[in-house]
């Protein structure tokens, strides 16, 4: 691992001992009676892998939809933290499956989650169990991704205050055993403010805090006019988006509600950081060039990378006092 070749390896190790405060909750009494826990979609397991040795030092987990984007992030953060050796390679830890991709460098884990609530939910169940079995403590999890903005310039980075559903309520509803279960989608307010401050320090792009609407699909659920089906007018769409804006919604995506709910249940400090690729009040389709969109997609990585670097630097100074 490039981590073991880093010049500041001892400094990072000191940091890891200083960040041990909160344990991971799994809220499942059945796990203790299982002889083996197979994390099927990761191609990992408690019998086949020494999860504590492999992942026990993880303090920051960044998740995003695209496997390519998450590999790009791990390369970026390795460089930012000085953990990239001269011949650094970043193998996919989940290479035995094509469902998700996972990369690690030092105390940072980078995992893809696919698109939509079902896909990220499956990943989070296994990620939370992975962190639990590895006996990780004081873990911060950040979803980095893309979104459609409301009333914002394309390229603006939104740090989520609350994830709301399509009726603008801060809740995630799931049917369990045939009955609806409603869970809170509150995120860590202090973490959101810290990330906003990082944006101000970088001063490279606009960063705001706002509510994020999490929908069940990309087209009708987000009031688009360009899907295969559409039963509403342009005026209907604009009225709905105006209502969303009035409710504090500044961007729309498809994963934040279950992400917030599951992290809260698991005692994980969590945040959602998404860049807006367009203003949905001005259109539905992406018309910016590939290069422009690529530069936008790097912004959440830059912001979260700055946060992680700042946090590790702070705890290194704290440990040395």
Protein Blocks (a to p, Z undefined) as FASTA:
>chain_A
ZZlmpfklmmmmmmmmmmmmbdcdehiaklmmpmbdcdfknopafklpcfklmmmmpcbd
cddfblklmmmmmmmmmmmnopacfklccddfklmbckbccddehjbccddebeajklmm
mmmmmmmmmmmmnopahiacddddddddehiaehiacddfbdcdfkopacddddeehiac
dddfbdcfklmmmmmmmmmmnomaccddddddddfbfklmnopakbfbdcbdfklmmmmm
mmmmmnopabdcfklmmmmmmmmmnopacddddddfbdfklojbdfbdfklmmmmmmmmm
mmmmmmmmmmmmmmmmmmmZZ
